[in-house]
Amino acid sequence: MKDNDKRIMLIRLRDILYSGVRPTVRECGFSPGAVQELANEGLILVRDKMVPNEPDRNVIEEILPAGHAFISEHHALHDQYNFAPVPA
């Protein structure tokens, strides 16, 4: 997955989590593979609800500090390139 896609996912998840919702993978609208990739990279915490026969077993608990740093780092790079002074 590209860094920009990860950043977009993390920002959307941040907005969902800030509203007090702990979404399942299906509820957040992302593929299970994409969510698992973020979890494997230590950017988010996913918890298994351990409910038998439940299609949405995994709940996204939180964005980890590395995930928040990833968002901030890419915002800083984006801002740097978008607001650089134009040569006269």
Secondary structure, 3 states (H helix, E strand, C coil): CCHHHHHHHHHHHHHHHHCCCCCEHHHHCCCHHHHHHHHHCCCEEEEECCCCCCCCCEEEEEECHHHHHHHHHHHHHHHHHHCCCCCC
